[in-house]
Amino acid sequence: EQFGGGAAGQIGAEMLQAKLIVWIFGMRFLMDIFSGISYFINQFISERKYGKLLEFDFEEPLTRLIWIAAITCISISYIMSYFLIGDLPLQLWWKLATIISCGTLAAVLIPEFTKIFTSSKSDHVHEIVTASREGGPSLTVLSGIVAGNFSAYWKGMLLVGLMTVAYFVSQLPGFEQIQYASIFAFGLVAFGFLCMGPVTIAVDSYGPVTDNAQSVFELSQIESIPGIHAEIKRDFGFDPDFVTGKHYLEANDSAGNTFKATAKPVLIGTAVVGATTMIFSIILLLKKVGMLNLELTQAPVLLGFITGGAMIFWFSGASIQAVTTGAYRVIEFIKKNFDLTKSSADIEDSKTVVMICTKYAQTGMWNIFIALMTATLAFALFDPNFFVSYLLSIAIFGLFQAIYMANAGGAWDNAKKLVEVDLKEKNTPLHDAAVIGDTVGDPFKDTTSVALNPIIKFSTLFGLLAVEIAVSMSKVNEKGVLSYTLAHWIIGGALLIVSMYFVWRSFYKMRIKND
């Protein structure tokens, strides 16, 4: 009887797993389709609303696209959950759909929170301009840092709130048959994030397209070409208005800056929530072999948290150092070789500039990659409790560092656009201060913040492999417990030395020397 009950329970668990796998894949497939359908719905609305207008808010249709996609994805998650897993006991279908919807809501609310701090219409961006007018570049930088810090707080609280809702739903009746229901819930939140992926990538892509379009127009200097008006009229049948065209491009670039900033926290949020779930997989692996003792009273746990924070701040410095050195070498080359009296740059000189940028980007990348890879292996070999807390620390510190840097950079960028487009104060002290803020913000938002996403994912994915290697090398000690050996410490120590050498190289071999 006992055997029969156990077998029936096992069959029931396997059936539940099979149903949930089909449900998850079905949901992802349908949500991707409906994200695409949302584009056509938004296009239909936009053509009728803006088709005859000469100017409108370029952020509005992008915002509407995100909301249409979110509403359709949440609706389809409940509808399809009812049809696919509606027969599960205790109405589990709507509870699982609610948890996924928490992730989908995060993907739509994070952009709204981002606009509060980075949109050209936001109070924070206007404060940067006001502070810059009176205080110059120093207040430009400080007010942008404030915007980034406040944004990290509010987005952190938003994520905590939605994950808390998911946790409480996972404690409702019906989840008893799912092992580690809260961990499963956090994984579904990350899944809900990713279901908005097509739309998130679409609005993120809008930024680089508008940025490059505006740059191409500016670099072409088309309005200064003799006879260009008559040539365009002859070949294309319309009279060009370069002033209005430039205004539209700059306004679109401002909207693009905002939505580039909105996508970064969404992607870093998926990395962190997904990494948290992956870390729980490592915890379960270590718990299974009896090697885990995660208590705050244990010194390795506290040391792991500190080490993770140190790695995030090293990476932030190393990535910006690569940008700083590359920029310095480019400016040095331009001052020595460019004839600034010419109306256009020499092609060969331009190629050399690209080569210099690529060289320092690749050098910085290799230093960072080798340092991170060897550090992850080393820490996995030292102590399992230390390593798990290290990975959690990487995810948490990385989340807030990435949000802070992305939104501070976005605020500085749009402050410059506000000065150029709305205030039309180019070539003034205010514009000079705004340009300095934008120059500081570019490596913040386009280098370090976006790179923290793969750093977190790489650390956790590679960390899982590293833990498996460490466990396979373990031996049973005299107490009959599986534990690490002296070989772990020797190999780990050697790898840590290699890691610290490349950390050293990331600054001391990249720094700008006083010639």
C-alpha distance (Angstrom), angle and dihedral (degrees) to the residues before:
residue distance angle dihedral
E1 . . .
Q2 3.78 . .
F3 3.81 90.5 .
G4 3.79 91.1 48.4
G5 3.81 91.7 50.0
G6 3.81 91.0 49.1
A7 3.80 92.0 48.5
A8 3.80 91.3 48.7
G9 3.80 90.0 49.5
Q10 3.79 90.7 50.4
I11 3.80 91.8 49.9
G12 3.82 89.2 48.1
A13 3.81 91.4 51.2
E14 3.80 91.6 48.3
M15 3.81 91.2 49.6
L16 3.81 89.9 50.3
Q17 3.80 91.1 50.2
A18 3.80 91.2 49.3
K19 3.81 92.0 49.5
L20 3.80 92.6 48.1
I21 3.82 92.6 48.8
V22 3.82 91.3 51.6
W23 3.81 89.5 45.3
I24 3.82 94.1 50.9
F25 3.81 94.3 47.9
G26 3.80 91.5 44.5
M27 3.79 91.5 49.9
R28 3.80 93.1 50.1
F29 3.79 92.4 48.8
L30 3.81 93.7 48.8
M31 3.80 95.0 43.2
D32 3.80 91.1 53.2
I33 3.81 89.7 50.9
F34 3.81 93.1 48.5
S35 3.80 91.2 46.6
G36 3.80 86.1 58.6
I37 3.81 92.0 46.4
S38 3.82 88.2 52.5
Y39 3.80 88.7 63.6
F40 3.82 92.1 58.6
I41 3.81 91.7 46.0
N42 3.79 90.4 51.7
Q43 3.80 91.8 45.5
F44 3.82 90.3 53.1
I45 3.82 91.5 51.3
S46 3.81 93.8 43.8
E47 3.82 94.8 50.5
R48 3.80 90.8 54.6
K49 3.79 96.0 41.3
Y50 3.81 100.8 42.6
G51 3.82 103.4 19.3
K52 3.82 94.7 104.3
L53 3.81 98.5 31.4
L54 3.79 122.0 104.6
E55 3.80 93.4 -155.5
F56 3.81 137.1 12.5
D57 3.80 141.0 154.1
F58 3.81 103.8 -68.6
E59 3.80 91.7 -159.8
E60 3.81 92.5 60.7
P61 3.85 100.4 73.9
L62 3.81 91.2 44.3
T63 3.80 91.3 51.3
R64 3.80 90.5 47.8
L65 3.81 90.8 51.1
I66 3.82 90.5 56.3
W67 3.81 92.5 48.6
I68 3.82 94.2 46.1
A69 3.80 89.9 50.3
A70 3.81 91.8 47.7
I71 3.81 93.9 49.2
T72 3.81 93.1 47.2
C73 3.82 92.7 45.5
I74 3.80 93.5 48.9
S75 3.81 91.1 46.2
I76 3.80 93.2 49.2
S77 3.81 91.0 46.6
Y78 3.82 91.0 60.4
I79 3.80 94.9 40.4
M80 3.80 95.9 48.3
S81 3.80 93.1 40.8
Y82 3.79 88.2 57.4
F83 3.81 92.3 51.5
L84 3.82 97.6 40.1
I85 3.81 102.8 39.3
G86 3.79 102.9 10.0
D87 3.81 90.0 119.2
L88 3.82 93.7 62.9
P89 3.82 112.9 112.8
L90 3.82 124.6 -96.4
Q91 3.82 92.6 19.7
L92 3.77 92.4 -75.2
W93 3.82 90.5 165.1
W94 3.81 97.1 76.6
K95 3.80 92.5 42.5
L96 3.80 92.0 55.2
A97 3.81 90.7 44.7
T98 3.81 89.5 51.6
I99 3.80 91.6 53.3
I100 3.82 91.9 50.8
S101 3.80 88.9 47.2
C102 3.82 89.3 58.2
G103 3.81 88.0 63.5
T104 3.81 92.2 44.9
L105 3.81 89.8 50.1
A106 3.79 89.7 51.1
A107 3.81 89.6 54.3
V108 3.82 90.5 55.1
L109 3.82 100.3 36.5
I110 3.81 96.1 48.0
P111 3.85 91.1 62.3
E112 3.81 89.2 49.8
F113 3.81 90.4 51.5
T114 3.82 89.6 46.2
K115 3.80 92.5 55.4
I116 3.81 89.4 56.7
F117 3.81 87.9 65.5
T118 3.82 105.1 28.9
S119 3.81 110.6 28.3
S120 3.81 116.2 108.7
K121 3.82 85.8 -123.5
S122 3.83 94.9 53.3
D123 3.81 123.7 109.8
H124 3.81 91.3 -127.1
V125 3.81 92.7 57.8
H126 3.82 91.1 45.2
E127 3.81 88.8 50.5
I128 3.83 89.8 55.0
V129 3.81 89.3 54.2
T130 3.81 93.3 46.0
A131 3.80 92.3 47.5
S132 3.81 91.1 46.6
R133 3.80 92.6 52.0
E134 3.80 92.6 59.2
G135 3.81 104.0 23.9
G136 3.79 104.3 32.1
P137 3.82 126.6 -144.6
S138 3.82 96.1 -23.4
L139 3.81 92.4 62.7
T140 3.81 89.8 41.2
V141 3.80 89.6 61.1
L142 3.82 95.6 40.8
S143 3.82 95.5 49.1
G144 3.82 90.2 48.9
I145 3.80 90.5 52.1
V146 3.81 88.7 51.8
A147 3.83 90.9 53.1
G148 3.80 90.7 50.3
N149 3.80 93.9 48.6
F150 3.80 94.6 48.1
S151 3.81 91.1 47.9
A152 3.81 91.0 53.3
Y153 3.81 90.4 53.9
W154 3.80 96.3 49.8
K155 3.79 95.4 43.3
G156 3.78 90.6 47.3
M157 3.80 89.7 53.8
L158 3.81 90.6 47.1
L159 3.81 91.5 53.7
V160 3.80 91.5 46.2
G161 3.81 90.7 50.3
L162 3.81 95.3 50.7
M163 3.81 93.4 43.1
T164 3.82 88.8 49.5
V165 3.80 89.9 54.2
A166 3.81 89.1 50.2
Y167 3.80 90.3 49.3
F168 3.81 94.2 51.4
V169 3.81 91.8 46.9
S170 3.82 88.3 52.4
Q171 3.81 88.6 57.5
L172 3.82 93.2 58.5
P173 3.82 120.8 106.0
G174 3.80 113.4 -75.5
F175 3.80 98.0 46.2
E176 3.81 93.7 84.9
Q177 3.81 89.3 92.1
I178 3.84 90.9 56.5
Q179 3.80 114.4 79.7
Y180 3.80 114.5 -131.7
A181 3.80 91.6 4.2
S182 3.81 94.6 -178.7
I183 3.82 91.6 55.3
F184 3.80 89.2 48.1
A185 3.81 88.5 50.7
F186 3.81 92.8 53.6
G187 3.79 89.1 50.1
L188 3.82 89.6 53.2
V189 3.82 90.0 50.4
A190 3.82 88.7 56.4
F191 3.82 87.6 47.2
G192 3.81 90.0 53.3
F193 3.80 89.2 51.1
L194 3.80 91.0 53.5
C195 3.80 93.9 47.4
M196 3.81 86.5 71.7
G197 3.81 88.6 52.6
P198 3.84 98.8 111.2
V199 3.80 92.6 52.8
T200 3.81 93.7 41.4
I201 3.81 90.6 52.8
A202 3.83 91.0 45.3
V203 3.82 95.4 55.0
D204 3.80 90.3 40.6
S205 3.82 89.9 54.1
Y206 3.80 90.1 52.7
G207 3.82 89.0 70.7
P208 3.83 99.7 58.4
V209 3.82 91.5 41.6
T210 3.82 93.8 54.4
D211 3.81 91.5 40.0
N212 3.80 92.5 54.0
A213 3.81 93.1 42.0
Q214 3.79 90.4 55.1
S215 3.81 91.3 45.8
V216 3.82 93.0 49.3
F217 3.81 90.5 50.7
E218 3.80 92.2 49.0
L219 3.81 95.4 44.9
S220 3.80 93.1 45.8
Q221 3.84 91.2 61.7
I222 3.78 84.7 -157.3
E223 3.80 94.3 161.9
S224 3.84 90.8 62.8
I225 3.83 95.5 54.3
P226 3.83 109.7 110.8
G227 3.81 113.5 -111.2
I228 3.82 93.8 4.5
H229 3.84 94.0 131.7
A230 3.79 92.6 56.2
E231 3.81 92.3 43.3
I232 3.83 93.2 53.0
K233 3.81 90.6 45.3
R234 3.81 90.3 51.4
D235 3.82 97.8 44.5
F236 3.82 102.3 34.2
G237 3.79 104.7 22.8
F238 3.81 102.5 -123.0
D239 3.80 139.2 90.3
P240 3.83 110.1 -111.7
D241 3.81 119.0 -131.1
F242 3.79 103.1 -160.7
V243 3.80 95.1 177.5
T244 3.81 93.5 55.5
G245 3.80 91.6 40.9
K246 3.79 90.9 53.4
H247 3.81 90.1 49.0
Y248 3.82 91.4 52.3
L249 3.80 92.0 48.2
E250 3.80 92.5 50.5
A251 3.81 92.1 46.6
N252 3.81 89.5 50.0
D253 3.79 89.8 48.0
S254 3.80 89.1 54.4
A255 3.82 90.7 52.5
G256 3.80 88.9 45.8
N257 3.80 90.9 53.3
T258 3.80 89.9 54.1
F259 3.79 94.4 50.2
K260 3.80 93.4 43.5
A261 3.79 84.5 57.3
T262 3.83 92.8 47.3
A263 3.81 94.1 54.5
K264 3.80 96.9 51.2
P265 3.85 96.8 64.6
V266 3.82 90.6 45.0
L267 3.80 91.2 54.4
I268 3.80 93.5 43.7
G269 3.82 88.2 48.1
T270 3.80 90.9 55.7
A271 3.81 89.1 48.6
V272 3.80 93.0 52.2
V273 3.81 97.6 43.4
G274 3.81 90.1 44.3
A275 3.81 91.2 45.8
T276 3.80 90.1 51.5
T277 3.80 89.6 55.8
M278 3.82 91.1 46.5
I279 3.81 90.5 50.2
F280 3.80 88.7 54.2
S281 3.81 87.0 55.7
I282 3.80 88.4 56.2
I283 3.81 89.6 47.5
L284 3.81 91.1 52.3
L285 3.82 90.8 48.4
L286 3.81 92.0 52.1
K287 3.80 92.2 42.3
K288 3.79 90.6 53.0
V289 3.82 91.6 57.9
G290 3.83 92.5 42.1
M291 3.81 96.6 -114.0
L292 3.80 101.3 118.3
N293 3.80 128.2 95.0
L294 3.79 106.0 158.9
E295 3.81 104.8 -178.0
L296 3.79 127.1 139.2
T297 3.80 88.4 -132.1
Q298 3.81 88.1 65.9
A299 3.82 111.5 93.5
P300 3.85 95.1 -143.4
V301 3.81 90.1 59.7
L302 3.80 93.6 55.3
L303 3.80 92.0 42.4
G304 3.81 90.3 51.8
F305 3.81 91.6 54.2
I306 3.81 91.2 51.4
T307 3.81 92.6 46.7
G308 3.81 93.0 51.4
G309 3.80 90.9 53.6
A310 3.80 90.5 48.5
M311 3.83 91.2 53.0
I312 3.82 92.8 51.3
F313 3.79 93.0 51.2
W314 3.81 91.9 45.0
F315 3.80 89.8 52.2
S316 3.81 91.4 49.1
G317 3.78 90.4 52.7
A318 3.80 95.1 43.2
S319 3.81 94.3 50.8
I320 3.80 93.1 48.2
Q321 3.82 90.2 44.6
A322 3.81 89.4 58.6
V323 3.82 89.8 51.6
T324 3.81 92.7 45.7
T325 3.80 94.6 50.4
G326 3.80 93.0 44.0
A327 3.82 91.2 49.2
Y328 3.80 91.2 48.6
R329 3.80 92.1 51.8
V330 3.82 91.2 47.8
I331 3.81 92.4 51.1
E332 3.79 89.6 46.0
F333 3.82 90.4 52.7
I334 3.82 93.3 45.9
K335 3.80 93.2 51.4
K336 3.80 91.5 50.4
N337 3.81 100.0 41.4
F338 3.81 113.2 19.9
D339 3.79 120.5 92.2
L340 3.80 99.4 -142.6
T341 3.80 91.6 -169.4
K342 3.82 90.1 70.8
S343 3.79 119.8 95.3
S344 3.83 92.2 -134.7
A345 3.81 136.7 27.9
D346 3.79 125.2 -106.5
I347 3.83 112.2 -104.7
E348 3.81 94.5 -134.0
D349 3.80 91.5 49.9
S350 3.81 89.4 50.1
K351 3.81 90.3 51.7
T352 3.80 89.7 51.9
V353 3.80 90.1 53.4
V354 3.82 90.3 52.7
M355 3.82 89.9 48.1
I356 3.83 92.1 52.1
C357 3.82 91.9 49.7
T358 3.81 91.6 48.1
K359 3.80 92.8 47.7
Y360 3.80 95.1 54.9
A361 3.80 93.1 40.6
Q362 3.81 91.5 54.5
T363 3.81 93.7 43.4
G364 3.79 90.8 51.8
M365 3.81 91.0 45.5
W366 3.81 94.0 54.4
N367 3.80 93.2 47.9
I368 3.79 91.2 50.5
F369 3.81 95.9 43.5
I370 3.81 95.9 50.1
A371 3.81 92.7 43.1
L372 3.81 92.0 50.5
M373 3.82 96.1 43.4
T374 3.82 94.9 49.0
A375 3.81 91.9 43.3
T376 3.82 91.4 52.8
L377 3.81 91.3 50.7
A378 3.81 92.2 45.1
F379 3.80 95.2 50.1
A380 3.81 91.5 46.8
L381 3.82 89.0 56.1
F382 3.82 96.2 48.4
D383 3.81 103.7 60.2
P384 3.83 133.8 -24.7
N385 3.82 94.3 -137.9
F386 3.80 91.0 48.7
F387 3.80 91.0 49.5
V388 3.81 96.8 49.3
S389 3.81 92.3 49.9
Y390 3.82 88.8 45.9
L391 3.82 91.1 55.9
L392 3.81 92.0 47.2
S393 3.79 89.3 50.4
I394 3.82 91.9 49.7
A395 3.82 89.7 53.7
I396 3.82 96.1 46.3
F397 3.81 98.8 41.4
G398 3.81 89.6 41.9
L399 3.81 92.2 52.6
F400 3.78 95.0 55.4
Q401 3.79 95.8 38.0
A402 3.82 90.7 51.8
I403 3.81 94.9 47.2
Y404 3.81 92.2 46.0
M405 3.81 93.9 49.7
A406 3.83 95.6 41.8
N407 3.79 94.7 51.0
A408 3.80 96.6 39.9
G409 3.81 87.8 52.7
G410 3.80 92.3 46.9
A411 3.81 91.5 49.8
W412 3.82 92.2 51.1
D413 3.81 91.3 47.1
N414 3.79 94.3 52.2
A415 3.81 92.2 42.6
K416 3.81 86.5 62.3
K417 3.81 90.4 47.1
L418 3.81 90.0 49.9
V419 3.80 89.9 54.6
E420 3.81 92.4 46.6
V421 3.82 102.4 39.9
D422 3.81 108.2 26.2
L423 3.80 101.9 27.1
K424 3.83 95.3 30.4
E425 3.80 91.3 -148.0
K426 3.79 101.8 142.3
N427 3.82 117.5 157.0
T428 3.80 93.1 25.4
P429 3.84 130.4 116.6
L430 3.82 87.6 -104.4
H431 3.80 90.8 55.4
D432 3.82 91.0 47.2
A433 3.82 89.9 54.6
A434 3.82 91.5 47.0
V435 3.82 90.9 50.5
I436 3.81 89.8 53.8
G437 3.81 89.6 52.2
D438 3.80 90.6 49.5
T439 3.81 90.7 48.8
V440 3.80 90.4 53.5
G441 3.80 90.8 44.6
D442 3.80 98.0 52.7
P443 3.85 96.6 71.8
F444 3.81 88.4 39.3
K445 3.81 95.6 56.9
D446 3.80 103.3 22.7
T447 3.81 101.4 38.6
T448 3.79 117.9 22.4
S449 3.80 102.2 26.9
V450 3.81 95.9 48.3
A451 3.82 92.4 42.4
L452 3.81 91.9 54.9
N453 3.81 88.2 69.1
P454 3.85 95.2 66.1
I455 3.82 90.3 35.8
I456 3.81 90.4 61.7
K457 3.81 92.9 42.9
F458 3.80 93.5 46.2
S459 3.81 92.6 48.7
T460 3.80 93.3 52.7
L461 3.81 98.0 40.1
F462 3.79 93.9 43.9
G463 3.80 88.0 40.2
L464 3.81 90.8 60.5
L465 3.80 89.6 54.0
A466 3.82 91.0 45.4
V467 3.81 91.8 52.1
E468 3.80 91.1 51.0
I469 3.82 89.2 52.0
A470 3.80 91.1 48.5
V471 3.82 92.9 48.4
S472 3.81 92.1 48.1
M473 3.82 88.8 55.0
S474 3.83 93.1 50.4
K475 3.81 124.6 109.6
V476 3.80 133.5 -153.3
N477 3.82 108.2 -105.4
E478 3.82 128.7 -146.6
K479 3.82 90.1 -83.2
G480 3.79 90.3 58.8
V481 3.81 92.3 -110.6
L482 3.79 125.3 127.7
S483 3.82 108.9 -114.6
Y484 3.78 143.5 160.2
T485 3.79 119.2 -89.5
L486 3.79 137.3 -143.5
A487 3.81 88.2 -92.7
H488 3.81 89.0 63.5
W489 3.80 90.8 56.5
I490 3.81 94.6 44.8
I491 3.82 94.5 49.3
G492 3.80 92.0 39.9
G493 3.80 91.6 50.0
A494 3.80 91.8 50.4
L495 3.81 91.2 49.3
L496 3.81 91.2 47.9
I497 3.82 90.4 53.8
V498 3.82 89.2 52.0
S499 3.81 90.0 48.7
M500 3.80 93.2 49.5
Y501 3.80 90.5 48.6
F502 3.81 91.0 56.8
V503 3.81 90.1 44.0
W504 3.81 85.9 55.5
R505 3.82 90.4 47.7
S506 3.81 91.5 50.3
F507 3.80 88.5 69.4
Y508 3.79 112.4 14.6
K509 3.82 94.3 45.5
M510 3.81 91.8 41.6
R511 3.79 100.7 41.6
I512 3.78 123.1 115.1
K513 3.78 107.2 -105.8
N514 3.78 123.1 -146.1
D515 3.79 103.8 -112.6
